[in-house]
Amino acid sequence: MDIDWRRYIYSDPEILLGKPIIKGTRLSVDFILGLFAEGWTEQQVLDNYPTLTAEALRAVFAFAKDCMQEEFLYTIPPEAV
C-alpha cells in the first residue's frame, strides 16, 4: 500500500524558503533524508524528533521516490564511484 505523501509533506514560501517540509514541523525533507544518509535509524529519528511519526517518515521516502521518477537524473560515470 502506497502512502499518500501529500497528507504529510507540503511547501510554504514563508517556511524555509519554500522547501518541502513535514506538516506541523520545520523539518525539511532533505534534512530528514540527510539524517538517514548519515546512518541514523528510524528509531533514532523518532526519538530525537518526537513530533514525527513513522508514517511521516514513510511519506518523506514516498515524496522522494515520486520526485526521482519525474526528474532528470544525471549519469554518474563508473570511475566516479
RANOR-V452894 format. One record per residue. N is the residue number from 0. PSI is psi in degrees with one decimal (none if undefined). D_CENTER is the distance of its C-alpha to the mean C-alpha in Angstrom with 1 decimal. Layout:
n=N psi=PSI d_center=D_CENTER
n=N psi=PSI d_center=D_CENTER
This chain:
n=0 psi=121.2 d_center=18.4
n=1 psi=139.0 d_center=15.3
n=2 psi=141.2 d_center=13.2
n=3 psi=97.5 d_center=13.3
n=4 psi=-21.6 d_center=9.8
n=5 psi=-20.1 d_center=12.0
n=6 psi=-17.2 d_center=13.3
n=7 psi=-25.0 d_center=10.2
n=8 psi=135.8 d_center=8.4
n=9 psi=174.1 d_center=10.9
n=10 psi=133.6 d_center=12.3
n=11 psi=121.1 d_center=15.5
n=12 psi=-20.1 d_center=17.5
n=13 psi=-9.4 d_center=18.9
n=14 psi=121.7 d_center=15.7
n=15 psi=39.5 d_center=14.2
n=16 psi=28.0 d_center=16.1
n=17 psi=6.7 d_center=14.1
n=18 psi=146.6 d_center=10.6
n=19 psi=130.6 d_center=8.1
n=20 psi=166.3 d_center=7.8
n=21 psi=127.9 d_center=8.0
n=22 psi=139.8 d_center=11.7
n=23 psi=4.4 d_center=14.3
n=24 psi=177.7 d_center=12.6
n=25 psi=28.7 d_center=12.3
n=26 psi=118.0 d_center=9.0
n=27 psi=156.2 d_center=6.8
n=28 psi=-44.9 d_center=3.2
n=29 psi=-31.9 d_center=5.4
n=30 psi=-47.2 d_center=7.1
n=31 psi=-44.3 d_center=5.3
n=32 psi=-36.6 d_center=5.0
n=33 psi=-38.0 d_center=8.4
n=34 psi=-45.0 d_center=9.7
n=35 psi=-37.8 d_center=9.5
n=36 psi=-28.8 d_center=11.0
n=37 psi=-4.1 d_center=13.6
n=38 psi=4.0 d_center=14.5
n=39 psi=147.2 d_center=13.4
n=40 psi=165.5 d_center=13.9
n=41 psi=-42.5 d_center=12.4
n=42 psi=-38.3 d_center=15.6
n=43 psi=-42.2 d_center=15.4
n=44 psi=-47.8 d_center=12.1
n=45 psi=-37.5 d_center=13.7
n=46 psi=-37.3 d_center=17.0
n=47 psi=-21.0 d_center=15.9
n=48 psi=76.0 d_center=13.9
n=49 psi=-13.8 d_center=16.3
n=50 psi=-13.4 d_center=15.1
n=51 psi=155.7 d_center=12.0
n=52 psi=163.4 d_center=12.8
n=53 psi=-35.5 d_center=12.2
n=54 psi=-39.6 d_center=11.7
n=55 psi=-38.3 d_center=8.9
n=56 psi=-39.8 d_center=7.1
n=57 psi=-35.0 d_center=8.3
n=58 psi=-35.5 d_center=7.2
n=59 psi=-45.8 d_center=3.4
n=60 psi=-36.0 d_center=5.5
n=61 psi=-40.8 d_center=8.0
n=62 psi=-47.4 d_center=6.6
n=63 psi=-41.0 d_center=6.1
n=64 psi=-47.8 d_center=9.4
n=65 psi=-39.7 d_center=11.1
n=66 psi=-41.5 d_center=10.4
n=67 psi=-31.3 d_center=11.9
n=68 psi=-24.4 d_center=14.7
n=69 psi=-13.3 d_center=15.7
n=70 psi=159.4 d_center=15.6
n=71 psi=129.6 d_center=18.3
n=72 psi=136.5 d_center=17.7
n=73 psi=139.2 d_center=19.9
n=74 psi=132.3 d_center=22.2
n=75 psi=119.1 d_center=22.4
n=76 psi=144.6 d_center=26.0
n=77 psi=-34.0 d_center=27.0
n=78 psi=-13.3 d_center=28.7
n=79 psi=-11.7 d_center=25.5
n=80 psi=none d_center=24.1
